[in-house]
Amino acid sequence: MPRYYSTCPAGLEPIVEQMAQEALPGFRLSRLLGGALIYDADTAPSGADSPRCFANSYELLAALPDMELGKALARLAADRAFTERANEAMARYGFRSFRCMFSQYNQLTSVPAPLRARLERQLTAARLDRLTPDTELLLLRRSEGMTLALLRLTRRPATRQRVGKGELMPELAQAMVFLTGPEARDVFMDPFCGHGALGVERARSPYSQIMLFDIDQRMADEARARLRGRKGTLIERRDALELSGRVESASVTAIVTDPPWGLFEPLPLPAPEFYRRMLEEFARALVPGGRLVLLSADKQELEAAFRAQLSLELTIRHDILVSGKKAAIYRAQKRANGGVR
């Protein structure tokens, strides 16, 4: 039975494992790595069947001990069983063209050309195409002490590659929505909606209402365009700190949001006041037991605001990297007793 290797945003591995268990029949984890999972499943994570929580998925053709890529390439090129397995896999998936790629510790690298050509000549199930191939045979050396030979099964559709500046990648947006435990009765809100990525993800499963707000009219317009035709959506230009005139108290079951970090543009208020007012507004809007998931890079100030906001109980923190920057996903719940500890 084939074994698979799929990548995900670093830090989200435990969440992605839970999501894969729901999305892939027969999912059985073999090993959790930094930004990747090795696992077995009853069906291949390819094409339309690829769970959206995965960035890219591969069939694992060979696992070698940690070694320099040139040595690993020489070993595989001399291994007839390996090249037969690679040819069989390319034919099974219907790939007509391929190229070989090499990566060491997350950096693409080169290998001796004669060694690469030796392996390429033995891959006869598809033609060599170094520019726009159907698939890639990736030789990957990881810091965990292993070298893997992988056949790429998925390629991101163009719509997933073209994300706006500052927009969440679909894999991250889906993980954040997943953490709320979506329910069909949900009244969902993202008060810092930006391009609307979180609203788009939430709209993929049943809901009662989706409310998206942004202080920037252009962002609100873009989010509205992306959700055009969806019933039960309210998308407007609004200040997330002043929603009382539009959102009733104790009316929202789930808030998922990515508030401004203050890294590229200053926050509208000093950070302590901004986060205090933000959490006050969220606590007001949430029903008792309502769920909150948010992303932030300002861990110190945000956690101080959580400690001061007695109505919200912080339950989970996942440290992640977003575009190379340290951040965290927080999950909290509104206390049923009104904040009395």
C-alpha positions in Angstrom: 0.0 0.0 0.0 1.4 3.4 -0.9 2.5 5.8 1.9 2.0 9.5 1.6 3.7 12.8 2.6 1.9 16.1 2.8 3.0 19.5 3.8 1.2 22.1 5.9 2.1 25.5 7.6 4.7 25.0 10.3 3.1 24.8 13.7 -0.3 23.5 12.5 0.7 19.9 12.3 -1.5 18.7 15.3 -4.5 20.6 13.9 -3.9 19.3 10.3 -3.7 15.7 11.7 -7.2 16.1 13.2 -8.5 17.6 9.9 -6.9 14.8 7.8 -8.6 12.2 10.0 -11.9 13.7 9.0 -11.1 14.3 5.4 -9.2 11.1 4.3 -10.7 7.6 4.7 -8.5 5.3 6.6 -6.0 8.0 7.6 -3.3 6.6 9.9 -0.4 8.8 11.0 3.1 7.3 10.7 5.1 10.3 11.7 4.6 14.0 12.4 7.4 16.3 11.2 7.9 20.0 11.2 5.5 21.3 8.5 4.7 17.8 7.2 3.0 14.5 7.9 3.8 11.0 6.8 0.8 8.7 6.8 -1.2 5.9 5.2 -4.7 6.3 3.8 -7.2 4.2 1.8 -7.2 6.8 -1.0 -4.5 9.0 -2.4 -4.6 12.7 -1.5 -4.5 13.8 -5.1 -6.5 16.1 -7.3 -10.0 17.0 -6.1 -9.6 14.4 -3.3 -6.7 16.3 -1.7 -7.8 17.7 1.7 -7.5 21.5 1.7 -5.6 21.4 4.9 -2.6 20.1 2.9 -0.4 22.5 1.0 1.0 19.8 -1.3 0.9 16.0 -1.2 3.3 13.3 -2.5 3.6 9.6 -2.6 6.5 8.4 -0.6 8.6 6.2 -2.9 11.6 5.7 -0.6 13.0 6.7 2.8 16.7 6.7 3.3 18.9 7.5 6.3 20.3 11.0 6.5 22.8 11.5 3.7 24.1 14.0 1.2 21.8 14.4 -1.7 24.4 13.3 -4.3 25.0 10.0 -2.4 21.3 9.5 -2.1 20.7 10.1 -5.8 23.5 7.7 -6.7 21.9 5.0 -4.5 18.5 5.5 -6.0 19.7 5.6 -9.6 21.4 2.2 -9.0 18.3 0.7 -7.4 16.3 -1.0 -10.1 13.4 -1.7 -7.7 13.2 2.0 -6.9 13.1 3.1 -10.5 10.4 0.5 -11.3 8.4 1.7 -8.4 8.7 5.3 -9.6 7.7 4.4 -13.1 4.7 2.4 -11.9 3.5 5.3 -9.7 3.8 7.8 -12.6 1.8 5.5 -14.8 -0.8 4.8 -12.1 -1.5 8.5 -11.7 -1.5 9.2 -15.5 1.4 11.6 -15.4 2.8 12.2 -18.9 5.8 14.5 -18.0 8.1 14.9 -15.0 11.2 16.7 -13.7 13.6 15.9 -10.8 14.0 18.4 -8.0 16.3 18.4 -5.0 15.9 20.1 -1.6 18.1 20.2 1.5 16.7 21.7 4.7 14.0 23.6 2.9 16.3 25.0 0.2 16.3 23.9 -3.4 19.8 22.8 -4.4 21.7 21.3 -7.3 23.3 17.9 -7.7 25.9 16.6 -10.1 24.4 16.7 -13.6 25.6 13.2 -14.6 23.9 11.6 -11.6 20.7 13.4 -12.3 20.8 12.4 -15.9 21.4 8.8 -14.9 18.2 8.7 -12.9 16.2 10.7 -15.5 17.1 8.1 -18.2 15.6 5.3 -16.2 12.2 7.1 -15.6 10.5 6.0 -18.8 6.8 6.1 -17.8 6.8 9.9 -18.6 8.8 12.3 -20.7 11.3 14.7 -19.1 10.0 18.3 -19.0 12.0 20.7 -16.8 9.6 23.7 -17.3 6.0 22.7 -17.0 5.8 19.0 -16.0 2.8 17.1 -14.7 4.7 16.0 -11.6 8.0 16.1 -9.8 10.3 13.5 -8.4 11.6 15.3 -5.3 14.6 14.1 -3.4 14.3 15.8 0.0 16.8 15.9 2.9 15.2 16.9 6.2 16.7 18.1 9.4 15.0 15.2 11.3 17.7 12.9 9.9 16.1 11.4 6.8 16.2 11.7 3.1 13.0 11.0 1.2 12.2 10.3 -2.4 8.7 11.8 -3.2 6.4 11.9 -6.2 4.3 15.0 -6.2 0.6 14.4 -6.6 -0.9 17.8 -6.3 -0.3 21.3 -7.7 -2.0 24.3 -6.2 -4.6 25.7 -8.5 -3.9 29.2 -9.7 -6.7 30.6 -7.5 -4.8 29.3 -4.4 -1.5 30.8 -5.5 -2.8 34.3 -6.1 -3.5 35.5 -2.7 -3.7 39.2 -1.9 -1.1 41.1 0.1 -1.6 40.2 3.7 -4.2 37.6 2.9 -4.2 34.3 4.8 -3.3 31.2 2.9 -6.2 28.8 2.5 -4.6 26.1 4.6 -4.2 28.6 7.6 -7.7 30.0 7.1 -9.2 26.5 7.1 -7.3 25.5 10.2 -8.5 28.5 12.1 -12.2 27.9 11.1 -11.8 24.2 12.0 -10.7 25.1 15.5 -14.2 26.5 16.3 -15.9 23.2 15.6 -18.2 24.6 13.0 -21.9 23.9 13.4 -24.9 24.5 11.1 -26.5 26.8 13.6 -23.4 29.1 13.8 -23.7 32.9 13.5 -20.1 33.5 12.4 -18.3 36.8 12.5 -14.9 38.1 11.3 -14.7 41.8 12.3 -11.2 42.3 10.6 -12.2 40.4 7.4 -9.6 41.9 5.0 -9.8 40.0 1.7 -12.5 37.7 3.2 -10.5 34.5 3.3 -11.9 33.3 6.7 -15.5 34.0 5.5 -14.9 32.1 2.3 -13.6 29.1 4.3 -16.5 29.2 6.7 -19.0 29.3 3.9 -17.9 25.9 2.7 -20.0 24.2 5.4 -23.5 24.9 6.7 -24.1 28.0 8.8 -26.9 30.2 10.0 -25.3 33.6 9.2 -21.9 35.0 8.2 -21.0 38.6 9.2 -17.8 40.2 7.9 -16.6 43.7 8.7 -13.6 45.8 7.8 -12.8 49.4 8.4 -11.4 49.6 4.9 -14.2 50.0 2.3 -12.1 48.3 -0.4 -11.6 45.2 1.8 -15.3 45.0 2.6 -16.1 45.3 -1.1 -13.6 42.6 -2.0 -15.0 40.2 0.6 -18.6 40.9 -0.6 -17.6 40.1 -4.1 -16.0 36.8 -3.0 -19.2 35.8 -1.2 -21.7 37.1 -3.7 -24.7 34.8 -4.0 -24.2 33.3 -0.6 -27.4 33.5 1.5 -27.3 34.7 5.1 -24.2 37.0 4.7 -23.8 40.5 6.0 -20.7 42.3 4.8 -20.1 46.0 5.6 -17.5 48.6 6.3 -17.4 48.8 10.1 -14.9 49.5 12.9 -14.3 46.2 14.7 -14.1 48.1 18.0 -17.5 49.7 17.6 -20.0 47.0 16.5 -22.7 47.5 19.1 -24.9 49.4 16.7 -24.9 46.5 14.3 -24.2 43.3 16.2 -26.5 42.5 19.1 -25.0 41.4 22.4 -24.8 37.6 23.0 -25.8 36.9 19.3 -22.6 35.4 17.8 -21.6 31.8 18.3 -18.2 31.9 16.6 -15.6 34.7 15.9 -12.6 33.9 13.8 -10.3 36.7 12.8 -6.9 38.0 12.0 -6.6 41.5 13.6 -3.9 43.9 12.5 -0.4 43.1 13.9 0.9 46.7 13.9 4.1 45.5 12.1 3.5 47.3 8.7 1.1 50.0 9.8 0.6 51.4 13.3 -2.4 50.2 15.3 -5.1 52.8 15.6 -4.6 52.8 19.4 -1.7 51.8 21.7 -1.5 48.0 21.7 -2.8 47.5 25.3 -5.9 49.6 24.7 -6.5 48.2 21.3 -6.5 44.6 22.5 -8.5 45.4 25.6 -11.3 47.1 23.6 -11.2 44.4 20.9 -11.7 41.6 23.5 -14.4 43.6 25.3 -16.3 43.8 22.0 -15.8 40.1 21.2 -17.0 39.2 24.7 -20.1 41.4 24.3 -21.0 39.9 21.0 -20.5 36.2 21.8 -23.1 34.0 23.3 -22.2 32.1 26.5 -20.0 29.2 25.4 -19.3 31.1 22.1 -15.9 30.3 20.5 -13.2 32.7 19.5 -10.1 31.9 17.3 -7.7 34.6 16.4 -4.2 35.0 14.9 -1.6 37.5 16.3 2.1 38.1 16.4 1.9 40.4 19.5 1.7 37.5 22.0 2.7 39.5 25.0 0.1 42.3 24.7 -2.7 40.0 23.5 -2.2 37.5 26.4 -2.2 40.4 28.9 -5.5 41.5 27.5 -6.9 37.9 27.8 -5.8 37.8 31.4 -7.7 41.0 32.1 -10.8 40.0 30.2 -12.6 37.7 32.7 -15.4 36.8 30.3 -13.1 34.9 28.0 -11.3 31.7 28.9 -8.1 31.2 26.8 -7.9 27.4 26.1 -5.4 26.8 23.3 -2.3 28.5 21.9 -0.6 27.2 18.7 2.7 28.8 17.9 3.2 29.0 14.1 5.2 30.8 11.4 3.4 33.1 9.0 5.5 34.2 6.1 8.5 33.6 8.2 7.2 35.6 11.2 6.5 34.1 14.6 2.8 34.2 15.5 0.2 32.2 17.4 -3.3 31.0 16.9 -5.4 31.5 20.1 -8.6 29.7 20.9 -10.9 31.0 23.7 -14.4 30.5 24.9 -16.9 32.9 26.5 -17.5 31.8 30.1 -21.1 30.7 30.9 -21.0 32.5 34.2 -20.3 36.0 33.0 -16.6 35.9 33.9 -16.9 35.0 37.6 -14.0 32.7 38.4 
